[in-house]
Amino acid sequence: MNRYPLWKNLLIGFVLLIGLLYTLPNFYGEVPAVQVSSGKATLKLDPGKVTPRIEEALSAAGIANTGIFVDPTSVRARFASTDVQLKAKDAIEHALNPDPTDPSYVVALNLLSASPSWLTSLNALPMYLGLDLRGGVHFLLQVDMAGALTKRLDATAGDLRTQLRDKTIRHTGIAREGNAVVINFRDDATRQAARQAIGDFTADLQFNERDAGGDFKLIATLTPQAEKKIQEFAIKQNITTLHNRINELGVAEPVIQQQGADRIVVQLPGVQDVAKAKDILGRTATLEVRMVDDTPGALEGALNGAVPFGTELYTERGGSPLLVKKQVVLTGDRLTDAQPGFDGQTHEPAVHLTLDAAGSRIFRDVTRENVGKRMAILLIEKGKGEVITAPVIRSEIGGGRVQISGRMSTQEATDVALLLRAGSLAAPMEIIEERTVGPSLGAENIRKGFDSTMWGFAAIAVFMIAYYMMFGLVSVLALASNLLLLVALLSMLQATLTLPGIAAIALTLGMAIDANVLINERVREELRNGATPQAAITAGYDRAFDTILDSNITTLIAGIALLVFGSGPVRGFAVVHCLGIMTSMFSAVLVSRMLINLLYGRKRKLEKLSIGQVWKPGQ
């Protein structure tokens, strides 16, 4: 007889129950919400402090919410209607940002799942919807690679000037001409000495020599490897900077990815304010290193309104005031890398900075002259500065490697390194294409995709039940479980569903039923050959499995190829397609076999199967 052991039935039932739980949130839809996130690069949102202030503001305004939810980067309050949402936004904005000209928090309108709290507590969340299903804005940005190379060559010219001065090699002028740095000398011997010194200093340059009008010219250009490295770094840093900025908009699952060699695609689902999005994307930020004015009595005088000439008053991360000199010692242009790590002596979290040649020399001189004093590192954005950290200079720092440590957690060290590394764009960008997808169009796409999936499922169900009778009904139930598990997986992975993803779901339905057709036809074939019903069920499932496995593996290989080599919508299709193949294997073989076992497995004297007309030889 055909029976599964109890543990296998319970395991299959448990998997289906989990699938149902994680599919449910997708049926509740979304409701209006207000999202609060940090509005300053140096301000880390503390949910423990922000949440009570939001509750107090809503209570004072007499506004009821349907739940407040916290995640690592934001706090979101859910409301019953858009009218209440707009009133709540104004109340929260007034409470958290008393000075509108210098907002500490970004208060944005958003949408939040309407799932009940008991589902949310299980971390059962709906799938994210892509731009084509939810509406939003799409930008295509062109990165000025020539600008990145020009910026590097300008810095290189300054570095070479410093290097030749340190080596006491005389020249008659250094200037950038196009994509090259030209150095003039009075004689060839000096030129050769300079070439040797520069070659020892950097391997990123290649040289040509030219004589004209009594000048001995040394022409330095970037090697192809160096140019490629600079361009790749520019793209990566710009993408990281865009991620940091878009967090302020409160966009769930934004798409920010490289397209080609010098373009970046930015898709912001749920954002309809194009002007706000363009303002965020086009912002510029610069890093500055300045000395702290620790003159006795100067800080007290500044707090009383008498700020000394040549200084500015700032606030440290801990909230204490800080008087900083206006003179800029070093800018972020001299910073080549910033990575989190640990202090080699105290083992405290630290940030390790790497400076270029000119930056190393400046930093060495400044730290030698200011041992025991404090140095402030500021991020200047929208004309306003924020102090990231203000360490004490313990000793002269040379070699181009700088360490910032003290009163810093591991997460804070990571955040500071990210700010220093990606506070500004590595190369200029311009928007060459922008599109807006309205929410009504997104809703229409969802409806059409849902209708196509449901009509496809209904047509398959009618055919299978009409052709295979009870076995057809079992196949339809297995297909329904496949759809259930696929949606649950996408929800658990918090994948972004797009229109190609819906197409992949519809295709998966058609391909998944193929396995059940193979099983049913194998069972029919065994019955035609004279096998008993119980033997036909066993042989049908066992012999069909190899064929099902082979066909699904070949299809999975094609799906993986799409996933590896595709991009954008193709990858979205491939993800759903590959997941659908795996869930169809489970549902077509295990779920359908369990149902058939429950229907027929316990009958000792089974005379026939409800599997449609079985044509035997001679009929």
C-alpha positions as CSV (number, residue, x, y, z in Angstrom):
1,M,0.0,0.0,0.0
2,N,1.0,3.6,-0.5
3,R,1.6,5.4,2.7
4,Y,4.0,8.1,3.9
5,P,5.3,7.8,7.5
6,L,3.7,10.2,9.9
7,W,6.8,12.4,10.3
8,K,6.9,13.0,6.5
9,N,3.2,14.0,6.4
10,L,3.7,16.3,9.4
11,L,6.8,17.9,7.8
12,I,4.9,18.5,4.5
13,G,2.0,20.0,6.4
14,F,4.3,22.2,8.4
15,V,6.0,23.6,5.3
16,L,2.6,24.4,3.8
17,L,1.5,26.1,7.0
18,I,4.6,28.3,7.0
19,G,4.0,29.1,3.4
20,L,0.5,30.2,4.2
21,L,1.6,32.4,7.1
22,Y,4.2,34.2,5.0
23,T,1.9,34.6,2.0
24,L,-0.9,36.2,4.0
25,P,0.7,39.7,4.4
26,N,0.5,40.2,0.6
27,F,-3.3,40.1,0.7
28,Y,-3.7,42.9,3.3
29,G,-2.4,45.7,1.0
30,E,-0.8,48.9,2.2
31,V,-2.0,51.9,4.2
32,P,-0.6,55.4,4.6
33,A,2.3,56.0,6.9
34,V,4.8,58.6,8.0
35,Q,8.5,57.6,8.1
36,V,11.1,59.4,10.3
37,S,14.8,58.9,9.4
38,S,18.0,60.8,10.1
39,G,18.4,64.1,8.1
40,K,22.1,64.6,8.9
41,A,25.0,62.4,8.0
42,T,26.4,62.7,11.6
43,L,23.1,62.2,13.4
44,K,22.3,58.5,14.1
45,L,18.6,57.9,14.7
46,D,17.9,56.5,18.1
47,P,14.5,54.7,18.1
48,G,14.4,54.7,21.9
49,K,14.4,58.5,22.0
50,V,12.5,59.3,18.7
51,T,9.6,56.9,19.2
52,P,8.3,58.5,22.5
53,R,8.6,62.0,20.9
54,I,6.5,60.8,18.0
55,E,3.9,59.3,20.3
56,E,3.7,62.5,22.4
57,A,3.3,64.7,19.2
58,L,0.5,62.5,17.9
59,S,-1.2,62.4,21.3
60,A,-1.0,66.2,21.7
61,A,-2.5,66.7,18.2
62,G,-5.3,64.1,18.9
63,I,-4.2,61.9,16.0
64,A,-4.7,58.1,16.4
65,N,-2.2,55.7,14.8
66,T,-2.7,52.1,13.9
67,G,0.8,51.1,14.9
68,I,4.4,52.3,15.2
69,F,7.2,50.2,13.8
70,V,10.9,50.4,14.2
71,D,13.7,49.3,12.0
72,P,17.5,50.0,12.2
73,T,17.3,53.2,10.1
74,S,13.8,54.6,10.6
75,V,10.6,54.8,12.7
76,R,7.3,54.5,10.9
77,A,3.8,55.3,12.1
78,R,0.8,53.8,10.4
79,F,-2.6,55.7,9.9
80,A,-6.1,54.9,8.7
81,S,-6.3,57.4,5.8
82,T,-4.3,59.9,3.8
83,D,-6.0,62.9,5.5
84,V,-4.8,61.6,8.9
85,Q,-1.4,60.9,7.4
86,L,-0.9,64.5,6.2
87,K,-2.0,65.9,9.6
88,A,0.4,63.5,11.4
89,K,3.3,64.5,9.1
90,D,2.8,68.2,10.1
91,A,2.6,67.4,13.8
92,I,5.7,65.1,13.8
93,E,7.7,67.6,11.6
94,H,6.9,70.4,14.1
95,A,7.9,68.3,17.1
96,L,11.1,66.8,15.7
97,N,12.4,69.8,13.6
98,P,11.7,73.0,15.6
99,D,14.0,74.9,13.3
100,P,12.8,74.3,9.7
101,T,15.9,75.8,8.2
102,D,18.1,73.2,9.9
103,P,16.1,69.9,10.1
104,S,17.6,67.1,12.1
105,Y,15.2,64.5,10.8
106,V,13.6,63.7,7.4
107,V,9.8,63.2,7.8
108,A,8.5,61.6,4.7
109,L,5.1,60.2,3.5
110,N,5.3,56.5,2.8
111,L,3.2,53.3,2.6
112,L,3.3,50.5,5.1
113,S,1.8,47.0,5.1
114,A,-1.6,46.7,6.7
115,S,-0.8,43.3,8.1
116,P,-2.0,42.6,11.7
117,S,0.6,43.0,14.4
118,W,0.6,39.2,15.1
119,L,1.9,38.6,11.6
120,T,4.4,41.4,11.8
121,S,5.7,40.0,15.0
122,L,6.5,36.8,13.1
123,N,8.5,38.9,10.7
124,A,5.9,38.0,8.0
125,L,6.1,40.9,5.6
126,P,4.8,41.4,2.1
127,M,7.0,41.5,-1.0
128,Y,8.3,44.8,-2.1
129,L,6.8,46.1,-5.3
130,G,9.0,47.5,-8.1
131,L,8.7,50.7,-9.9
132,D,6.4,49.4,-12.6
133,L,3.9,48.0,-10.0
134,R,4.0,50.8,-7.4
135,G,4.8,53.9,-9.4
136,G,7.7,56.2,-8.7
137,V,10.6,57.8,-10.5
138,H,13.4,56.5,-12.8
139,F,16.7,58.3,-13.4
140,L,19.6,57.4,-15.7
141,L,22.7,59.2,-14.6
142,Q,25.8,59.8,-16.7
143,V,29.1,59.8,-14.7
144,D,31.7,62.3,-16.1
145,M,34.6,59.9,-16.4
146,A,36.7,62.6,-18.0
147,G,36.0,64.8,-15.0
148,A,37.3,62.1,-12.7
149,L,40.5,61.7,-14.7
150,T,41.0,65.5,-14.8
151,K,40.5,65.7,-11.0
152,R,43.1,63.0,-10.5
153,L,45.6,64.6,-12.9
154,D,45.2,68.0,-11.1
155,A,46.0,66.2,-7.8
156,T,48.9,64.4,-9.5
157,A,50.4,67.7,-10.7
158,G,50.4,69.0,-7.1
159,D,51.9,65.7,-5.8
160,L,54.7,65.9,-8.4
161,R,55.5,69.4,-7.5
162,T,55.8,68.4,-3.9
163,Q,57.9,65.3,-4.7
164,L,60.4,67.2,-6.9
165,R,60.8,69.9,-4.2
166,D,61.5,67.3,-1.5
167,K,64.1,65.7,-3.8
168,T,65.6,69.2,-4.6
169,I,65.1,68.6,-8.3
170,R,64.7,72.0,-10.1
171,H,62.1,72.4,-12.9
172,T,60.8,75.4,-14.8
173,G,57.1,74.6,-14.5
174,I,54.5,71.9,-14.0
175,A,51.1,72.1,-15.7
176,R,48.3,69.9,-16.8
177,E,47.7,69.9,-20.5
178,G,44.7,67.9,-21.6
179,N,45.1,64.3,-20.3
180,A,48.8,64.8,-19.4
181,V,51.0,66.5,-16.9
182,V,53.9,68.4,-18.6
183,I,57.1,69.2,-16.6
184,N,59.7,71.5,-18.1
185,F,63.4,71.3,-17.3
186,R,66.5,73.2,-18.4
187,D,68.7,70.2,-19.2
188,D,68.3,66.5,-20.0
189,A,70.2,65.3,-16.9
190,T,67.8,66.9,-14.6
191,R,64.9,65.5,-16.6
192,Q,66.3,62.0,-16.2
193,A,66.8,62.4,-12.5
194,A,63.2,63.6,-12.2
195,R,61.9,60.7,-14.2
196,Q,63.7,58.3,-11.9
197,A,62.4,60.0,-8.7
198,I,58.8,60.1,-10.0
199,G,59.0,56.5,-11.1
200,D,60.0,55.5,-7.6
201,F,57.2,57.6,-6.2
202,T,54.3,56.1,-8.2
203,A,53.7,53.3,-10.7
204,D,50.5,54.9,-12.1
205,L,52.3,57.1,-14.7
206,Q,53.9,56.5,-18.0
207,F,56.4,58.9,-19.5
208,N,57.3,60.5,-22.9
209,E,60.1,63.0,-23.6
210,R,59.9,65.9,-25.9
211,D,62.3,68.8,-26.7
212,A,61.0,72.1,-27.9
213,G,62.6,75.6,-28.0
214,G,65.4,74.8,-25.6
215,D,62.9,73.2,-23.1
216,F,63.3,69.6,-22.0
217,K,59.8,68.3,-21.4
218,L,58.8,65.3,-19.5
219,I,55.2,64.3,-20.3
220,A,53.4,62.1,-17.7
221,T,50.1,60.3,-18.5
222,L,48.1,57.8,-16.6
223,T,48.6,54.1,-17.5
224,P,45.6,52.3,-18.9
225,Q,45.4,50.2,-15.7
226,A,45.4,53.4,-13.5
227,E,42.7,55.0,-15.7
228,K,40.5,51.9,-15.4
229,K,41.0,51.8,-11.6
230,I,40.1,55.5,-11.3
231,Q,36.9,55.0,-13.3
232,E,35.8,51.9,-11.4
233,F,36.4,53.7,-8.1
234,A,34.4,56.7,-9.3
235,I,31.4,54.5,-10.2
236,K,31.5,52.6,-6.9
237,Q,31.9,55.7,-4.7
238,N,29.1,57.5,-6.6
239,I,26.8,54.5,-6.1
240,T,27.7,54.3,-2.4
241,T,27.0,58.1,-2.0
242,L,23.7,57.8,-3.8
243,H,22.7,55.0,-1.4
244,N,23.4,57.2,1.6
245,R,21.4,60.1,0.1
246,I,18.4,58.1,-1.0
247,N,18.0,56.7,2.6
248,E,16.7,60.2,3.5
249,L,13.8,59.7,1.1
250,G,12.7,56.6,3.0
251,V,12.4,54.5,-0.2
252,A,11.8,50.8,0.3
253,E,14.2,48.7,-1.9
254,P,15.5,51.4,-4.2
255,V,17.3,50.1,-7.3
256,I,20.8,51.7,-7.7
257,Q,23.0,49.8,-10.1
258,Q,25.7,50.3,-12.7
259,Q,24.7,50.2,-16.4
260,G,27.5,50.0,-18.8
261,A,30.9,51.6,-18.1
262,D,29.8,55.1,-17.0
263,R,26.1,55.1,-16.2
264,I,24.0,54.5,-13.1
265,V,20.3,53.6,-13.0
266,V,18.3,54.9,-10.0
267,Q,14.7,53.7,-9.5
268,L,12.8,55.0,-6.5
269,P,9.5,53.1,-6.1
270,G,6.8,55.0,-4.3
271,V,8.4,58.5,-4.8
272,Q,6.2,60.9,-6.8
273,D,8.0,64.2,-5.9
274,V,10.6,64.4,-8.7
275,A,12.0,67.7,-7.6
276,K,12.7,66.4,-4.1
277,A,14.4,63.3,-5.6
278,K,16.6,65.4,-8.0
279,D,17.6,67.6,-5.1
280,I,18.7,64.7,-3.0
281,L,20.6,63.1,-5.9
282,G,22.3,66.3,-7.0
283,R,23.6,67.3,-3.6
284,T,27.3,67.8,-3.0
285,A,29.3,67.2,0.2
286,T,32.9,67.9,1.0
287,L,35.1,66.8,3.8
288,E,37.3,69.3,5.7
289,V,39.9,68.9,8.4
290,R,40.3,71.9,10.7
291,M,42.0,72.7,14.0
292,V,40.0,73.2,17.2
293,D,40.5,76.6,18.9
294,D,41.4,75.6,22.5
295,T,42.4,79.1,23.6
296,P,41.4,79.5,27.3
297,G,38.1,81.4,27.6
298,A,37.4,81.4,23.9
299,L,34.7,78.7,24.0
300,E,32.9,80.3,26.9
301,G,32.9,83.6,25.1
302,A,31.5,82.0,22.0
303,L,28.7,80.4,24.0
304,N,27.8,83.9,25.2
305,G,27.6,85.2,21.7
306,A,31.1,86.6,21.2
307,V,32.5,84.1,18.7
308,P,36.2,85.0,18.1
309,F,37.3,86.2,14.6
310,G,38.3,83.3,12.3
311,T,36.4,80.6,14.3
312,E,33.0,78.9,14.1
313,L,30.9,77.2,16.8
314,Y,29.8,73.6,16.3
315,T,28.4,70.7,18.4
316,E,30.1,67.4,18.8
317,R,28.4,64.0,18.4
318,G,28.1,63.8,22.2
319,G,26.3,67.2,22.3
320,S,29.1,69.2,23.8
321,P,30.1,72.6,22.1
322,L,33.2,72.9,20.0
323,L,35.0,76.0,18.7
324,V,36.6,75.3,15.3
325,K,39.0,77.5,13.3
326,K,37.8,78.5,9.8
327,Q,41.1,77.8,8.2
328,V,40.9,74.5,6.3
329,V,44.0,72.2,6.9
330,L,43.0,69.4,4.5
331,T,40.1,68.5,2.3
332,G,38.5,65.2,1.3
333,D,40.2,65.4,-2.1
334,R,43.4,64.1,-0.4
335,L,41.6,61.1,1.1
336,T,42.0,57.9,-0.9
337,D,40.5,55.3,1.5
338,A,38.8,54.9,4.9
339,Q,38.2,51.6,6.6
340,P,36.9,50.5,10.0
341,G,39.3,48.5,12.2
342,F,40.8,48.4,15.7
343,D,43.5,50.3,17.5
344,G,46.7,48.2,17.6
345,Q,47.5,49.1,21.2
346,T,44.2,49.6,23.0
347,H,42.1,47.3,20.7
348,E,39.3,49.9,20.7
349,P,37.3,50.4,17.5
350,A,39.0,52.9,15.1
351,V,38.9,54.3,11.6
352,H,42.0,53.9,9.4
353,L,42.5,56.6,6.8
354,T,44.8,56.6,3.8
355,L,46.0,60.0,2.3
356,D,47.7,60.7,-1.0
357,A,51.3,62.1,-1.2
358,A,50.4,65.7,-0.8
359,G,47.9,65.0,1.9
360,S,50.5,62.9,3.8
361,R,53.0,65.8,3.8
362,I,50.4,68.3,4.9
363,F,49.1,66.0,7.7
364,R,52.6,65.2,8.9
365,D,53.5,68.9,9.2
366,V,50.3,69.8,10.9
367,T,50.4,67.0,13.4
368,R,54.1,67.7,14.2
369,E,53.2,71.3,15.0
370,N,50.0,70.6,17.0
371,V,50.8,67.6,19.3
372,G,48.3,67.6,22.2
373,K,45.8,69.7,20.4
374,R,42.4,68.6,18.9
375,M,41.7,68.3,15.2
376,A,38.1,68.4,13.9
377,I,36.9,66.4,10.9
378,L,33.8,68.1,9.4
379,L,31.3,67.1,6.6
380,I,30.1,70.2,4.8
381,E,26.7,69.7,3.1
382,K,24.3,72.3,1.8
383,G,26.6,75.0,3.2
384,K,26.4,73.7,6.7
385,G,29.1,71.7,8.5
386,E,28.7,68.8,10.9
387,V,31.5,67.5,13.1
388,I,32.1,63.8,12.6
389,T,34.8,63.5,15.1
390,A,37.4,65.6,16.9
391,P,40.4,63.4,18.1
392,V,43.4,64.6,20.1
393,I,46.8,64.6,18.2
394,R,49.0,62.3,20.2
395,S,52.1,62.4,18.0
396,E,53.4,63.3,14.6
397,I,51.6,61.2,12.0
398,G,53.5,60.4,8.8
399,G,53.4,57.8,6.0
400,G,49.9,58.8,4.8
401,R,48.1,56.4,7.2
402,V,45.9,58.1,9.9
403,Q,44.0,56.5,12.7
404,I,40.9,58.0,14.4
405,S,39.9,56.3,17.7
406,G,38.4,57.0,21.1
407,R,34.8,56.8,22.5
408,M,33.6,54.9,19.4
409,S,31.7,51.6,19.0
410,T,32.3,49.2,16.2
411,Q,29.1,50.3,14.4
412,E,30.1,54.0,14.8
413,A,33.6,53.2,13.4
414,T,31.9,51.6,10.4
415,D,29.5,54.6,10.0
416,V,32.3,57.1,10.2
417,A,34.4,55.2,7.7
418,L,31.5,55.2,5.3
419,L,30.9,58.9,5.7
420,L,34.6,59.7,5.1
421,R,34.8,57.4,2.2
422,A,31.6,58.4,0.5
423,G,30.7,61.9,1.7
424,S,31.0,63.4,-1.7
425,L,30.8,62.3,-5.3
426,A,34.0,61.0,-6.9
427,A,33.0,62.4,-10.3
428,P,30.3,64.8,-11.5
429,M,27.0,63.3,-12.8
430,E,24.2,64.6,-14.8
431,I,20.7,63.2,-15.3
432,I,20.3,62.2,-19.0
433,E,16.9,60.5,-18.6
434,E,14.0,60.7,-16.2
435,R,10.6,59.0,-16.1
436,T,7.7,59.1,-13.7
437,V,5.4,56.1,-13.3
438,G,2.1,57.1,-11.7
439,P,0.6,54.9,-8.9
440,S,-2.6,54.4,-11.0
441,L,-0.5,52.8,-13.8
442,G,1.2,50.6,-11.2
443,A,-2.2,49.5,-9.8
444,E,-3.3,48.7,-13.3
445,N,-0.2,46.6,-13.9
446,I,-0.8,44.7,-10.7
447,R,-4.4,44.0,-11.7
448,K,-3.5,42.8,-15.2
449,G,-0.7,40.6,-13.8
450,F,-3.0,39.2,-11.1
451,D,-5.8,38.6,-13.7
452,S,-3.4,36.8,-16.1
453,T,-2.1,34.5,-13.3
454,M,-5.6,33.7,-12.1
455,W,-7.0,33.1,-15.6
456,G,-4.1,30.9,-16.4
457,F,-4.5,28.9,-13.2
458,A,-8.3,28.5,-13.8
459,A,-7.7,27.3,-17.4
460,I,-5.2,24.7,-16.2
461,A,-7.5,23.6,-13.4
462,V,-10.4,23.0,-15.7
463,F,-8.4,21.0,-18.2
464,M,-6.7,18.9,-15.5
465,I,-9.9,18.0,-13.7
466,A,-11.7,17.3,-16.9
467,Y,-8.9,15.1,-18.3
468,Y,-7.6,13.4,-15.2
469,M,-10.6,13.5,-12.8
470,M,-9.6,13.0,-9.2
471,F,-5.9,12.9,-10.1
472,G,-6.4,16.1,-11.9
473,L,-7.9,17.7,-8.8
474,V,-4.9,16.6,-6.8
475,S,-2.6,18.1,-9.4
476,V,-4.5,21.4,-9.1
477,L,-4.1,21.4,-5.3
478,A,-0.4,20.7,-5.7
479,L,-0.2,23.6,-8.2
480,A,-2.0,25.9,-5.7
481,S,0.6,24.8,-3.0
482,N,3.4,25.6,-5.5
483,L,2.0,29.1,-6.0
484,L,1.6,29.5,-2.2
485,L,5.2,28.4,-1.5
486,L,6.6,30.6,-4.3
487,V,4.9,33.8,-2.9
488,A,6.0,32.8,0.6
489,L,9.6,32.5,-0.5
490,L,9.6,35.8,-2.3
491,S,8.1,37.4,0.9
492,M,10.6,35.8,3.2
493,L,13.5,36.9,1.0
494,Q,11.9,40.4,0.9
495,A,12.4,40.3,-2.9
496,T,11.2,43.1,-5.1
497,L,8.3,41.9,-7.4
498,T,8.2,43.6,-10.9
499,L,6.1,43.0,-14.0
500,P,8.6,40.5,-15.4
501,G,8.4,38.7,-12.0
502,I,4.6,38.3,-12.4
503,A,5.3,37.0,-15.9
504,A,7.7,34.4,-14.4
505,I,5.0,33.3,-11.9
506,A,2.5,32.8,-14.8
507,L,5.1,30.8,-16.7
508,T,5.9,28.8,-13.6
509,L,2.3,27.6,-13.3
510,G,2.4,26.3,-16.8
511,M,5.7,24.5,-16.3
512,A,4.9,23.2,-12.9
513,I,1.8,21.3,-14.1
514,D,4.0,19.5,-16.6
515,A,5.4,17.3,-13.8
516,N,1.9,16.2,-12.7
517,V,1.0,15.4,-16.3
518,L,4.1,13.1,-16.5
519,I,3.1,11.4,-13.2
520,N,-0.5,10.9,-14.3
521,E,0.5,9.5,-17.7
522,R,2.9,7.1,-16.0
523,V,0.2,5.8,-13.8
524,R,-2.1,5.4,-16.8
525,E,0.6,3.5,-18.6
526,E,1.0,1.1,-15.7
527,L,-2.7,0.5,-15.6
528,R,-2.7,-0.2,-19.3
529,N,0.0,-2.8,-18.8
530,G,-2.1,-4.6,-16.2
531,A,-0.7,-3.4,-12.9
532,T,-2.9,-3.2,-9.9
533,P,-4.0,0.4,-8.9
534,Q,-1.7,0.4,-5.8
535,A,1.2,-0.8,-7.9
536,A,0.4,1.6,-10.7
537,I,0.6,4.6,-8.2
538,T,3.9,3.4,-6.8
539,A,5.5,2.8,-10.2
540,G,4.0,5.9,-11.8
541,Y,5.6,8.3,-9.2
542,D,8.9,6.4,-9.0
543,R,9.5,6.2,-12.7
544,A,8.3,9.7,-13.5
545,F,10.7,11.2,-10.9
546,D,13.9,10.8,-13.0
547,T,12.3,12.5,-16.0
548,I,10.9,15.4,-13.8
549,L,14.3,15.9,-12.2
550,D,16.2,16.0,-15.6
551,S,13.7,18.4,-17.2
552,N,13.8,20.8,-14.1
553,I,17.6,20.7,-13.9
554,T,18.0,21.7,-17.5
555,T,15.4,24.5,-17.1
556,L,17.2,25.6,-13.9
557,I,20.5,25.9,-15.7
558,A,18.9,28.3,-18.2
559,G,17.4,30.3,-15.3
560,I,20.8,30.5,-13.6
561,A,22.4,31.7,-16.8
562,L,19.8,34.5,-17.0
563,L,20.5,35.3,-13.4
564,V,24.3,35.5,-13.8
565,F,24.5,37.3,-17.2
566,G,21.2,39.3,-17.1
567,S,20.5,42.6,-15.5
568,G,17.5,44.7,-14.5
569,P,14.2,43.1,-15.5
570,V,15.9,40.0,-16.8
571,R,17.4,39.2,-13.3
572,G,14.0,39.8,-11.7
573,F,12.4,37.3,-14.1
574,A,15.3,34.8,-13.5
575,V,15.0,35.0,-9.6
576,V,11.2,34.1,-9.7
577,H,11.8,31.5,-12.4
578,C,14.5,29.7,-10.4
579,L,12.5,29.8,-7.2
580,G,9.5,28.5,-9.0
581,I,11.4,25.5,-10.4
582,M,12.4,24.5,-6.9
583,T,8.9,24.9,-5.4
584,S,7.4,23.0,-8.3
585,M,9.6,20.0,-7.6
586,F,8.4,19.9,-4.0
587,S,4.7,20.4,-4.7
588,A,4.5,18.1,-7.8
589,V,6.3,15.2,-6.2
590,L,5.8,15.4,-2.4
591,V,2.5,17.3,-2.0
592,S,0.6,15.5,-4.7
593,R,2.0,12.1,-3.5
594,M,0.9,12.8,0.0
595,L,-2.7,13.7,-1.2
596,I,-2.9,10.6,-3.3
597,N,-1.7,8.5,-0.4
598,L,-4.4,10.0,1.8
599,L,-7.1,9.2,-0.8
600,Y,-6.1,5.8,-1.9
601,G,-3.2,4.5,0.2
602,R,-5.2,2.9,3.0
603,K,-7.6,1.0,0.7
604,R,-6.5,-2.7,0.7
605,K,-8.8,-3.8,-2.1
606,L,-8.6,-0.8,-4.5
607,E,-10.3,-1.8,-7.8
608,K,-9.9,1.4,-9.9
609,L,-8.5,4.9,-9.9
610,S,-10.3,8.1,-10.8
611,I,-7.7,9.2,-13.4
612,G,-9.9,9.6,-16.6
613,Q,-10.3,7.1,-19.4
614,V,-7.5,4.5,-19.6
615,W,-7.2,3.1,-23.1
616,K,-6.0,-0.5,-23.1
617,P,-4.6,-2.4,-26.0
618,G,-7.4,-3.8,-28.2
619,Q,-9.9,-1.2,-27.2
